[in-house]
Amino acid sequence: MGKLLRFLVLACVVQAAGAQGLFKGFIPDENGTNLDAPQAGKAVAKARVPPGTIIKDCPECPEMVVLPGGTFLMGSSPAADPFSNEKPTALGFRDNKPEHQVQIQSFAIGKYEVTQEQWYAVMLDNPSYNKGRKLPVHWVSWDDVQQFVVKLNQRTGQKYRLPSEAEWEFAARAGTTAEFSFGSDGATLGNYAWYRQNSAAKMQVVGQKLPNIYGLFDMQGNVWEWVEDCWHNDYNGAPTDGSAWTAGCDGSHRVQRGGSWNSIPAYLYPGFRTGDRPAIRNEDFGFRLARDL
């Protein structure tokens, strides 16, 4: 009888609290155990976030676009057949070979490069040389970005990070195999990118050019974007699961992608790579974030 009385009292408490949402999802048995809680040894399925979803975790947080998972060919194809009249369809550099297949898991990436106002909201400073709220934050090193990521994660409880080199290229290619995500016609590059020929020798406010197929702006030009990987001279031994390559590094350099307002068109090709020391800052070094789902 005592056990029944305790259960009735608990039921009344749960019913009263439930109206206020305090015990949402709590289903007790007669001992007060939560029958709705995950059971030991049972995996809890993670809800799938549909590709194209825009995530914004806080008012000052960057907008993040959820990308689908998928397989793509990273890097440049081998040199053109010397006995063929076909024009090569990809730019080739030794450090972005061999071309290799990579499997990418769904993740979110910044719709834009991180802006100065977003940086200031987290770091309470603005190191940028050319000031402007909606301009990309720049004059930031790879090391500086790591500090920003730590503070943003503490604020949001999420896992923001730099994208891996493979994730960045997957996002820049946007499911295409042409020279650029919009095709191979270099005459249209100015519709999508700020670079040496059209930037007036300075970076520009994010989001003014056309986005790629995934809805991402300024993946080419404006500022070089740091990624997580350290520098390797080629892709021999590179991960094929989309993760950042941080083992067996050539010195301490970290990779940058995308070109900048001061770059020639060849440097804006999605497969082009460069890098610098993680403590180096420059007027055209910026970044965009990735986020785990």
Secondary structure, 3 states (H helix, E strand, C coil): CHHHHHHHHHHHHHHHHHCCCCCCCCCECCCCCECCCCCCCCCCCCCCCCCCCEECCCCCCCCEEEECCEEEEECCCCCCCCCCCCCCCCCCCHHHCCCEEEEECCEEEECCCCEHHHHHHHHCCCCCCCCCCCCECCCCCHHHHHHHHHHHHHHHCCCEECCCHHHHHHHHHCCCCCCECCECCHHHHHHCCECCCCCCCCCCCCCCCCCCCCCCCCCCECCEEEEEEECCCCCCCCCCCCCCCCCCCCCCCEEEECCCCCCCHHHHCCCCCEEECCCCCCCCEECCCEECC
